[in-house]
Structure formats: C-alpha cells, structure tokens
Amino acid sequence: MRYMMIVKSSPESEAGAMPSQEELEAMGKYNDELVKAGVMLDGNGLQDSSKGFRVQYGPGGKTSVVDGPFAEAKELVAGYWIIQVSSREEAIEWARRIPFQEGEVEVRKVFEEEDFA
C-alpha cells in the first residue's frame, strides 16, 4: 500500500527560507534510509506559493488562473514523500522518523486500483 506523507508549510518556508545545512544533512540521511529500505517511491520539497498558481474551474469548463502567494501557510504543502509499505503501522513508523524538530506531517493512503473494484 502506498502512502503520501505531506509536509505542511510554515511561515518560514512560505517566506522562501531554505533549511540549514544541518537540516539538509538530516533529511538526506532520512531519505537514504527510505531508499535503502526500498519504501521510497518519490519525494520532493516544493517552492513557496508565491511561485505557484491555482487553476479554478467553473460552469461550462471555464477556467481562471490565480497566482500565488496564498494565505494561511498552515494549509499549504511544502513537500512530500510517497512511500510503499505493508501496513498503516509501518507508515506511522516512517513518519515518526522524519527528522523534524517542529511542524506537522499529514499521512494519507493513496488509492489503489483494487479500491475501485
């Protein structure tokens, strides 16, 4: 089963602040552990929302584009991992090992083909 571990933005990440060298090294070590364990499918950090946009959809297929930045950093995503594990409990254990000192990670199960059968 696949899970997405979603890193919530912070005021600092939304201001474009980069992680410290120590934080980057800890994250690199954690990512290496995920890869060596064979559970990491993908993972990336995202640039702040001022460099992004949203596409809004309306009646008749009409769309509009809204450029960032967006308010409420706590509602935005700063990065993610997609992992493949054997259980919810294993996903929890990997999430607990993320080397963060503060913040929040949301973990959500990814739909699989059999979920639609």
Backbone hydrogen bonds, N-H to C=O, Kabsch-Sander energy under -0.5 kcal/mol:
donor,donor_aa,acceptor,acceptor_aa,energy
3,Y,83,I,-2.6
4,M,108,R,-3.2
5,M,3,Y,-0.5
5,M,81,W,-2.7
6,I,4,M,-0.7
6,I,106,E,-4.0
7,V,5,M,-0.6
7,V,79,G,-2.6
8,K,6,I,-0.5
8,K,104,E,-2.0
9,S,73,A,-0.6
9,S,76,L,-2.3
14,E,10,S,-2.5
15,A,11,P,-1.0
16,G,13,S,-1.3
17,A,12,E,-2.3
24,L,20,S,-2.6
25,E,21,Q,-2.3
26,A,22,E,-2.2
27,M,23,E,-2.4
28,G,24,L,-2.5
29,K,25,E,-2.2
30,Y,26,A,-2.2
31,N,27,M,-2.8
32,D,28,G,-2.2
33,E,29,K,-2.0
34,L,30,Y,-2.1
35,V,31,N,-2.4
36,K,32,D,-3.0
37,A,33,E,-1.9
38,G,35,V,-1.3
39,V,34,L,-2.1
40,M,34,L,-1.0
41,L,39,V,-0.5
41,L,82,I,-3.2
42,D,82,I,-1.6
44,N,80,Y,-1.9
46,L,78,A,-3.7
51,K,48,D,-2.0
52,G,49,S,-1.6
54,R,66,V,-2.6
56,Q,54,R,-0.6
56,Q,64,S,-3.1
58,G,62,K,-3.0
61,G,58,G,-1.3
62,K,59,P,-1.3
64,S,56,Q,-1.9
66,V,54,R,-2.8
67,D,65,V,-0.5
68,G,52,G,-2.7
75,E,72,E,-2.3
76,L,73,A,-2.0
78,A,7,V,-3.2
79,G,7,V,-1.1
80,Y,44,N,-2.4
81,W,5,M,-1.7
82,I,42,D,-3.3
83,I,3,Y,-2.8
83,I,81,W,-0.5
84,Q,39,V,-2.7
85,V,1,M,-2.7
85,V,83,I,-0.5
91,A,87,S,-1.8
92,I,88,R,-2.4
93,E,89,E,-2.2
94,W,90,E,-2.2
95,A,91,A,-2.4
96,R,92,I,-2.4
97,R,93,E,-0.9
97,R,94,W,-0.6
98,I,95,A,-1.2
100,F,98,I,-2.1
106,E,6,I,-2.7
108,R,4,M,-2.5
110,V,2,R,-2.6
115,D,112,E,-1.7
116,F,113,E,-1.8
117,A,114,E,-1.0
